[in-house]
Structure formats: C-alpha cells, structure tokens
Amino acid sequence: MLAISYLATVAEPVAALVVFAGADGALSAGAKAVDTAAKGAVQSAVKAARFEGGVGEIVELLAPAGISHVRLLVVGTGPADKIDASVAERIGGAIAARLLLSGETTASVDVTGVLAGDLAAHLGHGAVLRSWRFDQYRTKQKDKQKPTLTSLAIVGAGDVTAHDRLMAIAGGVARTRTLVSEPPNVIYPESFVESARDLAALGVELTILDDADMKKLGMGALLGVAQGSVRPARILAMRWNGTGRDDVKPVCLVGKGVTFDTGGISLKPPAGMEDMKWDMGGAGAVTGAMHAIAARKSKAHVVGVVGLVENMPDGNAQRPGDVVTTMNGQTVEVINTDAEGRLVLCDAIWWAQETFGPEVVVDLATLTGAIIISLGNEHAGMFCNDDGLAGQLNAAGNAVGEKLWRMPIGDAYDKLIDSDIADIKNVGPREGGSITAAQFIGRFIKPGVKWAHLDVAGTVWANKPGALFDKGATGYGVRLLDRFVADNFEG
C-alpha cells in the first residue's frame, strides 16, 4: 500500500513535486513559488499545454531550470468552491496514476491553500486506491512496467484526523480487489475462508459452516449448486459488534460467492468464461467491508455472511428440471443451472435471518448480465422493499462515487417466477431478468425485515482504468457499505 505522510514544508531534496492550479488557471501558492524560481516556466507550460484546470488534469515538466525538483506536476483542481472529498480523491488518483510507473519512488504534494485538513487525507486516500495493482503472477515485466512510487508526502494540510479511518477503508478495498483478482484455482470456497481468518485479529468473530452443517440445516438450494464441483461449499459469517451492547440487532450484509461459474449443465459460452472468477464479487465486497468496519473500530453491530460455492458441470451436477428444497422449506424448480447465484443467496440469507435476527439485510451479488444491459458499468442496480433504506443506500453510494440506480419490484414481476410443479422456479422469462432475479431473493426475506438487493454485475470489474482503480477489480461495494453503516448505524 502506498505510504502517506503529512509534513509542514517540502522536504529537500525531493525528486518529484506536485502543485496545483484552479479551473481558471490560477496557480496555487506552491505553484507560484516554483514558477518564480523557474522564471515563468510553469506559467508558460500551462499555457502551451492548453491547460484548463479540470479536476485531475495534469501538466508535467521534466528537469525545469531554476528548481531542484527533476519532475514537476501541475494538477487541476476544478473550481475552488466545488472541492469536496470526492474531488480530492480524484485528484489523488490522478497523481498516483501519473507517477506510479514514472521511476520516482516518492513525491511531495504541496496542498497549501488548496486542500486543508481532511480534504488532504482524502487526496491520500484516492492516491492509495488508484495505486493498487495485482502483479503477483507477472514474472517478466520490464522495469518500465513495474511500479516505483512507494510514498507521498502531503505538505501544508494542517490538522488531519481522517487518515487512519480512510486507510482502514483502503485496506478493505485492497482485500476485496485481491479476492476478486485471484484465479479460481487459488480462490475457491475453502481458500476464501482461509484468507479471511486474519480478520479475527481485527476483532471479527468468525463462524464457518461446512457441507455437513449445511446439509443438517436443509440448505438444498446452495448445496445443489455446489454438487457438481470437487470443491466443497462453505458459509462464512463475520460478526463485528462495536456497540458494546448485546441487545442491538445487527445490520446483515450478505454476499454471493460463486468462486467460479461455468454455468453448470447450462454451460456458458467458452469465450469470456475466464471472467467468471469474479462471480464472487459480492462476497468479496462484503468481506472487504467487514475488514474496513472492524479496522476503523466502527461503533455499529454488523454481520457479513457469504455463501461460497463453485458451479461446475460434472456427472453429479445439478440438472435443469431438478427440484430442490431450500432451508426455509420452499421448493425450487431449477430451470437454468446458470441462474445459480440466487440459489446460493436464498439459503445464505435465510440462515442469516434465523441466526442473527437482523432488521436490515443488504445483499450484493454479480447476479445478472441483464443488469449490465440495463445500466452498463456506471451504476449497480438496487432493488429494495423500503423507501427509507433505499434512500440511505443511494446517499452512501453518491457520497463515495459508487452509484446505485433503483429498479422496480412488485407482484406482477413476482408472478413470473411461479413454477408449474414447485413453489418457485429460478428464472422467469427473458424480459425483466434482473427484476425476476430480485423477486426470487425477496421470497426469502422475513416479514418486517428491510431488504435491499444490489446487483453489482457491471461494477466489480472494469475493462479500462477509472479515477480510483486500474483495469481489473474495482473493489466496488466496500466503500458504499462502509459509508452506509457509518451514516446510519453508529451511535
């Protein structure tokens, strides 16, 4: 993780220096100082580059005469009155993206008069998020392809209080990205559980169910998905109670953890199937959120539950047409074995409600390709049975830049998954596929429980870099869930 420090003045010598300019091109105090020392070279470079001062826009000067720094970045902040935590994070992300492979190992970022206090901490947070990479399996990288940047010194921020909290959250995001990025021969249900054992050192109480436990509980839907794989299924529960009380009902976060999804007997097309290592993105996000919540010592009571299976097509695999019995006794006709996530979630969610008695359940799942057709990669789909809960989640998503779009649910859609031979079938017609998937999960929510289902199929993985992530795993959901908990369930 990129190291962030805070200094009163720029330490000399430093190879790379970052200064700022506003939307009108006005130089910050630090930028004016180096411009004077460089005899107007900074102002000339800004003009020549047609720099407009947009958020994260960069002009780079190498070995400018008159100053000791061998590399100078002038970074745009946008309008001064629009700089908030999100803007500061985007600025930090832009700095990290530019310097990560530059050959520089450290840089000073002079925020004097631009980003004071915790806004500077958010700049550091953005830099840490954007600098994360997954290089474990690269053995032949050229030097120019290897990250060099190891630290940023933020100068002139004044008092900073949010740093530790933000780094705890960044640690949760990093955990999720790593889980989602690992290949499926490395992360499978048993190894996923093993990877989470170190959460106990943060004070998280772990509960693990194996095949025998789940069979006793009657989890026929979840176990039906897993029966085609040599990898046994697991349920992992992670409980953090920072309230100091035993009478506070927890918020329950539930994640779909299909560590690899072939589609089972309803086999997916070969092209792109390798992407299905990230079909456990919901479970990854819940686990990362629990890391963040515990690491920052949240004063909330939160339980994360992940259902972990591998969906494979061997001779013992579940067949289209099979009927399975869920933990709460409902029978499900399996029309399509590639609609497996909802079968995992229904048993995991019911067990979570029976075991922990939550008043609020939020599940995250890379559930449907249909949500990508509807919303692309810009929003996750939100399905919710409570307007207040939907508003809380939407506000949290907007605050951290992990956006949601509320989708409809209702009786008309629910009728589409009635089965001719069982209580319910696991897919409806082609139209409204994301909605009928949500309706399926909704049938396993107890009366009076506030519930939201977030379909994150389009947001957990990116085919191109974003402001706070590189190409690949985004860590979507960790910061959203953490903010949701922080804003609504901490005393």
Buried (B, 14 or more C-beta within 10 A) or exposed (E): EBEBBBBEEBEEEBBBBBBBBBBEBEBBBBBBBBBBBBEEBBBEBBEEBEBEBBBBBBBBBEEBEEBEBBBBBBBBBBEBEEBEBBBBBBBBBBBBBBBBBBBBEBBBBBBBEBBBBBBBBBBBBBBBBBBBBBEEEEEEEEEEEEBBBEBBBBBBBEEBEBBEBBBBBBBBBBBBBBBBBBEBEBBBBBBBBEBBEEBEEBEBEBBBBBBEBBEEBBBBBBBBBBBBBEBBBBBBBBBBBBBEEEEBEBBBBBBBBBBBBBBBBBEBEEEEBEEBBBBBBBBBBBBBBBBBBBBBEBBBBBBBBBBBBBBBBEEEBBEBEBBBBBBBEBBBBBBBBBBBBBBBBBBBBBBBBEBBEBEBBBBBBBBBBBBBEBBEBEBBBBBBBEEEBBEBBBBBBBBBBBBBBBBEBEEEBBEBBEBEEBBBBBBBEEEBBBBBBBBBBBBBBBEEBBBBBBBBBBBBBBEEEBBBBBEBBBBBBBBBBBBBBBEBBBE
